[in-house]
């Protein structure tokens, strides 16, 4: 009886030792549909002769220790021998994964041991925020809708505003399943327009390195108005100055026209010209300065002026009035 127990114990230890000489990794692998899947089977047991790879229980590839990789009717699978110092190592390669390939991948060392790993195949769909860029008044409530279509399994969907994640309490999510277990997820985000922002909707599954993203731009009208208000003051000042300059120019033109007409209408008496030109101060100044230069002072006997033929003479009283008016204009 003791001998039998000893034999059972020795056999158990041997089996355990054989099991520890075989490894299959990774134990779990998740890939996107269409990507490559690789599993490696290693053994330090030199007694093996045939290695069989099974996908969901069906043999798809056979490897001979003597002859290497044997021909297979399945062109989507192959194997590559890996160099290792601890024994033999073969890498099973599934070139382009399909949803049907999801399941168990088994490495079977005929007559020695077998190991099984799990393969998960996910499918990437699309994501889109409905509509185009939005325009809203400050304080207005804005609704955004996002759809992630054709995913497996159900994708994770989230919102970001200006690259900051939005709390899940601020949007809802609904999910529907179609066709070959493909999922469509719809989400609605309601937010108050506070400032212009970038709104992003992101969808992903675990095998996807970077989430797919769809973005729209929210422009808050109040910000545009405020930017225009910043330019209102300089524009108002410029407009006022322009109007003032136009008025001054118009006044100057009127004065010049009146002066010109008065010169043509002036007849015999410089005194009459003086009183009429007092209606136009600027023209009067121009006229009196010119008249003074042409009026020759005569104490008694009037005679024709030799300096300015246009004026016959002017007496002392007229000359004094012209002088006083000229001095006022000069001031």
Phi, psi and omega per residue, in radians:
X1 nan -0.769 3.118
X2 -1.138 -0.607 3.130
X3 -1.175 -0.686 3.130
X4 -1.111 -0.773 3.114
X5 -1.088 -0.642 3.125
X6 -1.162 -0.696 3.105
X7 -1.128 -0.732 3.111
X8 -1.088 -0.704 3.140
X9 -1.154 -0.725 3.126
X10 -1.145 -0.721 3.115
X11 -1.103 -0.739 3.117
X12 -1.069 -0.739 3.120
X13 -1.128 -0.646 -3.136
X14 -1.172 -0.762 3.125
X15 -1.083 -0.735 3.134
X16 -1.097 -0.672 3.132
X17 -1.156 -0.666 3.123
X18 -1.154 -0.704 -3.121
X19 -1.113 -0.667 -3.118
X20 -1.243 -0.221 -3.137
X21 -1.511 -0.006 -3.123
X22 -2.201 2.367 3.137
X23 -2.407 2.520 3.051
X24 -2.272 2.190 -3.140
X25 -2.572 2.685 -0.039
X26 -1.262 2.728 3.134
X27 -1.264 -0.513 3.100
X28 -2.410 2.314 -3.141
X29 -2.361 2.301 3.108
X30 -2.116 2.180 -3.123
X31 -2.312 2.859 3.019
X32 -1.489 2.607 3.108
X33 -0.979 2.301 -3.116
X34 1.671 -0.256 3.118
X35 -1.480 2.939 -3.139
X36 -1.508 2.508 3.082
X37 -2.149 2.329 -3.112
X38 -2.248 2.341 3.045
X39 -2.257 2.472 -3.095
X40 -2.046 2.288 3.114
X41 -2.072 2.154 -3.122
X42 -2.177 2.603 3.074
X43 -2.610 2.475 3.073
X44 -1.765 0.054 3.111
X45 -1.439 2.100 -3.094
X46 -1.491 -0.006 -3.073
X47 -1.473 -0.214 -3.042
X48 -1.253 2.637 3.120
X49 -2.197 -0.600 -3.107
X50 -2.272 2.313 3.034
X51 -2.054 2.192 -3.133
X52 -2.050 2.306 3.080
X53 -1.810 2.299 -3.124
X54 -2.116 2.432 3.090
X55 -2.067 1.967 -3.064
X56 0.944 0.720 3.058
X57 1.523 -0.144 -3.125
X58 -1.830 2.274 3.139
X59 -1.197 2.219 -3.118
X60 -2.108 -0.256 -3.080
X61 -2.724 2.449 3.129
X62 -2.240 2.397 -3.129
X63 -2.201 2.276 3.080
X64 -1.781 2.366 3.116
X65 -1.093 -0.532 -3.097
X66 -1.507 -0.790 -3.010
X67 -1.809 -0.130 3.130
X68 1.420 -2.554 -3.069
X69 -1.234 2.197 3.111
X70 -1.622 2.649 -3.119
X71 -1.019 2.551 -3.137
X72 -2.324 2.566 3.115
X73 -1.395 -0.252 3.121
X74 -1.572 1.863 -3.076
X75 -1.384 -0.120 -3.106
X76 -1.533 -0.042 -3.136
X77 -2.179 2.663 3.068
X78 -2.761 3.122 3.141
X79 -2.515 2.586 3.133
X80 -2.250 2.336 3.133
X81 -1.433 2.340 -3.132
X82 -1.918 2.489 3.129
X83 -1.489 2.313 3.095
X84 -2.603 2.576 -3.120
X85 -1.471 -0.117 -3.057
X86 -1.853 0.234 3.103
X87 2.388 -2.695 -3.099
X88 -1.621 2.519 -3.124
X89 -2.520 2.242 3.103
X90 -2.227 2.440 3.140
X91 -1.918 2.117 3.111
X92 -1.503 2.274 -3.065
X93 -2.135 2.109 3.001
X94 -1.771 1.867 -2.910
X95 -1.092 -0.912 -3.121
X96 -2.323 1.921 -3.038
X97 -1.358 2.565 3.060
X98 -2.158 2.866 3.138
X99 -1.037 -0.573 -3.139
X100 -1.192 -0.323 -3.128
X101 -1.368 -0.207 -3.123
X102 -1.099 2.342 -3.137
X103 2.606 -2.427 -3.052
X104 -1.796 2.376 3.038
X105 -2.001 2.164 -3.020
X106 -2.121 2.364 2.988
X107 -1.873 2.067 -3.059
X108 -2.039 1.957 2.994
X109 -1.531 1.828 -3.011
X110 -0.925 2.161 3.081
X111 1.362 0.000 -3.112
X112 -2.083 -1.145 -3.088
X113 -2.906 2.940 3.047
X114 -2.518 2.618 3.107
X115 -2.283 2.581 -3.106
X116 -2.227 2.397 3.067
X117 -2.159 2.933 -3.091
X118 -1.951 2.378 3.109
X119 -2.064 2.241 3.090
X120 -2.086 2.272 -3.134
X121 -2.003 2.145 3.140
X122 -1.910 2.788 -3.113
X123 -2.149 2.309 -3.135
X124 -1.659 2.261 3.110
X125 -1.823 -2.436 -3.141
X126 -2.281 2.852 3.092
X127 -2.424 2.445 -3.079
X128 -2.679 2.292 2.999
X129 -1.519 2.195 -3.077
X130 -1.159 2.543 3.089
X131 1.406 -3.067 -3.112
X132 -1.914 -2.920 3.102
X133 -1.026 2.564 -3.051
X134 -1.898 2.679 3.062
X135 -2.234 2.198 -3.067
X136 -2.510 2.687 3.038
X137 -1.391 2.664 3.132
X138 -1.078 2.275 -3.120
X139 1.602 -0.163 -3.137
X140 -1.355 2.521 3.097
X141 -1.448 2.286 -3.090
X142 -2.142 2.366 -3.127
X143 -1.926 2.311 3.079
X144 -2.110 2.472 3.098
X145 -2.155 2.369 -3.130
X146 -2.247 2.422 3.098
X147 -2.203 2.270 3.007
X148 -1.922 1.951 -2.965
X149 -1.983 2.384 2.992
X150 1.357 0.795 -3.120
X151 -1.946 2.643 2.956
X152 -2.557 2.245 -0.127
X153 -1.277 -2.846 3.129
X154 -0.998 2.156 -3.073
X155 -1.350 2.780 2.995
X156 -1.540 2.238 -3.099
X157 -2.147 2.358 3.122
X158 -2.574 2.812 -3.142
X159 -1.939 2.598 3.023
X160 -2.360 2.441 3.061
X161 -2.132 2.050 -3.059
X162 0.948 0.773 3.077
X163 1.169 0.275 3.078
X164 -1.993 2.299 -3.067
X165 -1.169 2.380 3.120
X166 -1.546 2.424 3.126
X167 -1.076 2.466 -3.106
X168 -1.113 -0.345 3.136
X169 -1.259 -0.219 -3.080
X170 -1.682 -0.022 3.086
X171 -2.558 2.747 3.122
X172 -1.943 2.810 -3.113
X173 -2.392 2.348 3.029
X174 -2.255 2.643 -3.043
X175 -2.355 2.457 3.060
X176 -2.315 2.595 -3.140
X177 -1.954 2.341 -3.094
X178 -2.287 2.703 2.951
X179 0.827 -2.186 -3.067
X180 -1.430 1.063 3.124
X181 0.950 0.725 3.056
X182 -1.721 2.461 -3.038
X183 -1.936 2.511 2.999
X184 -2.124 2.150 -3.116
X185 -1.967 2.285 3.127
X186 -2.079 2.401 -3.133
X187 -2.401 2.491 3.096
X188 -2.121 2.254 3.132
X189 -2.020 2.211 3.070
X190 -1.972 2.216 -3.128
X191 -2.465 2.715 3.105
X192 -1.614 2.250 -3.111
X193 -1.229 1.894 3.121
X194 -1.888 -0.753 3.087
X195 -2.658 2.836 3.139
X196 -1.073 2.359 -2.992
X197 -2.579 2.801 2.949
X198 -1.705 2.203 -3.138
X199 -1.947 2.139 -3.078
X200 -2.071 2.471 3.005
X201 -2.044 2.190 -3.062
X202 -2.088 2.384 3.100
X203 -2.260 2.477 -3.105
X204 -2.772 2.793 2.928
X205 -2.205 2.950 -2.986
X206 -1.103 -0.526 -3.099
X207 -1.425 -0.143 -3.095
X208 -1.551 2.058 -3.082
X209 -1.079 -0.718 -3.115
X210 -2.244 2.290 -3.133
X211 -1.061 2.579 2.997
X212 -1.332 2.491 -3.022
X213 -2.338 2.444 3.001
X214 -2.195 2.379 -3.008
X215 -2.265 2.611 2.975
X216 -2.383 2.845 -3.128
X217 -1.917 2.253 3.053
X218 -1.837 2.069 3.119
X219 -1.886 2.172 3.140
X220 -1.625 2.136 -3.014
X221 -1.099 -0.640 -3.086
X222 -0.987 -0.587 -3.140
X223 -1.182 -0.673 3.137
X224 -1.145 -0.755 3.121
X225 -1.080 -0.725 3.139
X226 -1.104 -0.690 3.116
X227 -1.131 -0.632 3.106
X228 -1.226 -0.611 3.119
X229 -1.093 -0.542 3.133
X230 -1.087 -0.446 -3.126
X231 -1.673 -0.085 -3.045
X232 -1.151 -0.794 -3.088
X233 -1.062 -0.902 3.101
X234 -1.043 -0.659 -3.140
X235 -1.161 -0.665 3.127
X236 -1.143 -0.741 3.123
X237 -1.099 -0.772 -3.141
X238 -1.089 -0.736 3.135
X239 -1.118 -0.733 3.138
X240 -1.094 -0.788 3.121
X241 -1.088 -0.676 3.141
X242 -1.117 -0.756 3.130
X243 -1.107 -0.736 -3.137
X244 -1.094 -0.745 3.122
X245 -1.120 -0.682 3.108
X246 -1.118 -0.696 3.111
X247 -1.122 -0.758 3.125
X248 -1.105 -0.716 3.125
X249 -1.122 -0.709 3.117
X250 -1.116 -0.752 3.120
X251 -1.079 -0.725 3.122
X252 -1.101 -0.710 3.125
X253 -1.114 -0.733 3.125
X254 -1.076 -0.761 -3.138
X255 -1.092 -0.713 -3.131
X256 -1.155 -0.710 3.132
X257 -1.124 -0.770 3.122
X258 -1.096 -0.714 3.133
X259 -1.090 -0.758 -3.126
X260 -1.115 -0.765 3.135
X261 -1.136 -0.637 -3.124
X262 -1.176 -0.647 3.121
X263 -1.100 -0.654 -3.129
X264 -1.285 -0.546 -3.108
X265 -1.513 -0.207 -3.134
X266 -1.137 2.336 -3.074
X267 -2.022 -1.784 -2.970
X268 -1.666 -0.643 -2.973
X269 -1.804 2.091 3.024
X270 -1.083 -0.487 -3.112
X271 -1.128 -0.722 3.102
X272 -1.101 -0.664 3.109
X273 -1.119 -0.630 -3.119
X274 -1.120 -0.822 -3.101
X275 -1.178 -0.632 3.130
X276 -1.273 -0.607 -3.129
X277 -1.304 -0.230 3.091
X278 -1.133 -0.284 3.041
X279 -1.204 -0.363 3.122
X280 -2.237 1.635 -3.044
X281 -0.958 -0.776 -3.061
X282 -1.171 -0.728 3.130
X283 -1.196 -0.613 3.126
X284 -1.081 -0.731 3.118
X285 -1.045 -0.829 -3.119
X286 -1.099 -0.671 -3.088
X287 -1.220 -0.818 -3.051
X288 -1.164 -0.640 3.107
X289 -1.081 -0.763 -3.132
X290 -1.219 -0.645 -3.122
X291 -1.180 -0.667 3.139
X292 -1.091 -0.664 -3.114
X293 -1.201 -0.328 -3.082
X294 -1.838 -0.082 -3.095
X295 -1.710 2.174 3.141
X296 -1.758 2.221 -3.096
X297 -1.321 2.194 3.090
X298 -2.143 2.202 -3.075
X299 -1.287 -0.781 -3.003
X300 -2.217 -1.238 -2.962
X301 -1.496 2.033 3.106
X302 -1.278 2.469 3.091
X303 -2.641 2.932 -3.123
X304 -1.225 2.338 3.118
X305 -1.284 2.346 3.122
X306 -1.500 -0.362 -3.110
X307 -1.350 -0.764 -3.101
X308 -2.241 1.818 -3.078
X309 -1.143 -0.387 -3.055
X310 -1.144 -0.533 -3.131
X311 -1.823 2.339 3.099
X312 -1.309 -0.957 3.138
X313 -2.925 2.979 2.987
X314 -2.623 2.473 -3.096
X315 -1.500 -3.103 -3.057
X316 -1.168 -0.663 -3.112
X317 -1.150 -0.747 3.114
X318 -1.162 -0.715 3.116
X319 -1.080 -0.685 3.136
X320 -1.165 -0.744 3.115
X321 -1.076 -0.730 3.103
X322 -1.109 -0.688 -3.122
X323 -1.142 -0.763 -3.135
X324 -1.130 -0.773 3.140
X325 -1.123 -0.641 3.113
X326 -1.156 -0.714 3.131
X327 -1.137 -0.637 3.105
X328 -1.153 -0.732 3.115
X329 -1.105 -0.697 -3.139
X330 -1.085 -0.684 3.130
X331 -1.145 nan nan
